[in-house]
Amino acid sequence: MKSIPVDSWTKTHAEKLYGIPNWGADYFSISDKGEVEIVAPVGGTQARVSFVDVIKAMQERDLEMPVLLRIENLLDHRISYLNKAFTKAIDDAGYQNHYRGVFPIKVNQQNHVIKEISHFGSQYNHGLEAGSKAELVIALAHITENDAYIVCNGYKDAEFVDLGLHAVKLGVNCFFVVETPSELPTIIKRSRELGVKPKLGVRLKLASKVDGHWSEDSGDKSIFGLNTIQLMDLIEQLKQAGMLDCLQLMHFHLGSQIPNIRNIRNGMQEACRYYIELIREGVPLQYMDLGGGLAVDYDGSQSNDTHSMNYHINEYCVDVVEAIMEAFDPENIPHPVIITESGRATVAYSSVLLFNVLDISHFDPQPIPEKLPDNLHEMVGNLLGVADSIKLNRLQESYNDANYYRDELRDLFHRGQVSLRERALGENIYLVIMQRIVNKMPELDRVPHELEKLGEELADIYYGNFSVFQSLPDSWAIDQIFPVMPLHRLDEAPTREAIIADITCDCDGKIDLFASTEGEQRRTLPLHPLKNGDEYYLGVFLVGAYQETLGDLHNLFGDTNVASIRINQDNSFDVVTEFQGDSIADVLSYVEYDPYHLQLNFRDIAEKAVKTGKITVAERQRMLKDFSASLRGYTYYED
Ligand SMILES: *Cc1c(COP(=O)(O)O)cnc(C)c1O
């Protein structure tokens, strides 16, 4: 931790502090005006648009904060990037087949995200992966006239299978990946009845384990995929049904957000061994599907930390291609089509959550009064002594002493031996001590463990107009780090240390873990003080994957307003789509209230109040109008 140079502050300091160059993948930067801008690759050059201008455009269209912003150019660029990286790795190595990506719909099911992926992706034959009937319905409706694939994972009932078989009949490369032994009889039965030969895949349960949050997707205890015994059984059943030639695809999924390239290499080696052995068993495999797992560097540390990745997409592609060639070439086995189901790496960058700060709570102590009471309580005097004797080499000791005296003071208050006024004076001196300790901490080489959280305890609370539960569920559920930073005023030193609370009344509704350029995570985020009534806007970045439909209605905060923009070569942008978020009536209906009946109930209550003389008829009218306006309103804080 280095202290912030307030006077000589430049945007370069801001870049370093918030780590944009580390996690931004060149899609975001800070302008000379101190605003964060989107850097969009358009037509061979880079176009720039400031978030401040985007927010203005949103407001002109009555899209109040919070807004989930989608940037179509970034989604397009990710799809190109992935496809080009595989193509280059394939060309460079002389690999004798091609790559086909499929986007796993579960990662972001929103209509225009899927539309954009299938529209823009069609030039690369980029397809879709469906894990349920509902997702297959989406996939089937987005088939384009090309060689894109649909891969069906998940449990499949007869209806699911029929839908997929229709696709095959339409000429689509639609694969059923068998995940459990019980699925095969249904698939065989339905394909016979419909007279369609299915394209089959098999999901394997690899023994290779991975690091990170989703390690349970792999290994013996993974709930998906066939083990070797079940695999042999599957082959036997297919042989008996005369359908072994249908089994063309081998699938495995090591887990999402795999931070360590070593895990991917190991998994590939094991998968290649399976493939070779299956070929020896007479299975005519032609496709190798590696599932998802390609990570996103959320904290920008380029490490094998859960929130990061110690490799680059290009390296991932090269390693996959090389692993196959190294294993297959000595055996003279033809190279398979490589399929990946990269979700996170495709959509994370393209969405940013924008919100405004509503209020700030400070925990700064008052200055210690010049003149203290003559009969100062002994315990308060002790605290004063600690405050006056803080030394760099004795911070822990001062911390211990202060806590001891503060606790004694509270005990005495409990027993009626200390007055409220005395206790308040003592507690304030305690805060002064803590503040002085925190101020000295940057000079320490190593911060003692107990003091690490002190900065957080004294930090300001910035109340943001959003719900963690609705918009950043992984931040709440699994402590996922997302880059958060102010969207403007970056030519000004941020002089406050803060945590960010949302507007739910839940103590878990907060962001208190942040990426840090120095590798370790930080517990507080430097922010600017609010300035004479001006709005202060923050952005949470890389939220395009998994956050939207996993979110919930905690405290009945609903979907936020959503807009998507496309950036043009001349640094202008078009608002392509806009959706008002949930109204209060919407979220109430999700939990089975009928807004109309609520209104009638309230009318009855108001009418009774008129009868008993509590309110006038005019007041009643005003109340009913406000009630129905609320039902139509946004669930978030409105000005
Ligand atoms: C979740 C999932 C994916 C997507 O994983 P990412 O890490 O987001 O790329 C792909 N395939 C399967 C089978 C999955 O369950």
Ligand as a Chemical Component Dictionary entry (heavy atoms), coordinates in Angstrom:
data_LIG
# 
_chem_comp.id                   LIG 
_chem_comp.type                 NON-POLYMER 
_chem_comp.pdbx_formal_charge   0 
_chem_comp.three_letter_code    LIG 
# 
loop_
_chem_comp_atom.comp_id 
_chem_comp_atom.atom_id 
_chem_comp_atom.alt_atom_id 
_chem_comp_atom.type_symbol 
_chem_comp_atom.charge 
_chem_comp_atom.model_Cartn_x 
_chem_comp_atom.model_Cartn_y 
_chem_comp_atom.model_Cartn_z 
_chem_comp_atom.pdbx_ordinal 
LIG C1 C1 C 0 -21.100 -23.926 -17.768 1  
LIG C2 C2 C 0 -20.651 -24.736 -18.892 2  
LIG C3 C3 C 0 -19.920 -24.153 -19.935 3  
LIG C4 C4 C 0 -19.446 -22.724 -19.929 4  
LIG O1 O1 O 0 -18.284 -22.599 -19.187 5  
LIG P1 P1 P 0 -17.407 -21.251 -19.236 6  
LIG O2 O2 O 0 -16.361 -21.494 -18.227 7  
LIG O3 O3 O 0 -18.308 -20.129 -18.918 8  
LIG O4 O4 O 0 -16.833 -21.119 -20.592 9  
LIG C5 C5 C 0 -19.609 -24.947 -21.012 10 
LIG N1 N1 N 0 -19.973 -26.252 -21.065 11 
LIG C6 C6 C 0 -20.663 -26.854 -20.056 12 
LIG C7 C7 C 0 -21.026 -28.273 -20.164 13 
LIG C8 C8 C 0 -21.014 -26.122 -18.947 14 
LIG O5 O5 O 0 -21.669 -26.714 -17.960 15 
# 
loop_
_chem_comp_bond.comp_id 
_chem_comp_bond.atom_id_1 
_chem_comp_bond.atom_id_2 
_chem_comp_bond.value_order 
_chem_comp_bond.pdbx_ordinal 
LIG C1 C2 SING 1  
LIG C2 C3 SING 2  
LIG C2 C8 DOUB 3  
LIG C3 C4 SING 4  
LIG C3 C5 DOUB 5  
LIG C4 O1 SING 6  
LIG O1 P1 SING 7  
LIG P1 O2 DOUB 8  
LIG P1 O3 SING 9  
LIG P1 O4 SING 10 
LIG C5 N1 SING 11 
LIG N1 C6 DOUB 12 
LIG C6 C7 SING 13 
LIG C6 C8 SING 14 
LIG C8 O5 SING 15 
# 
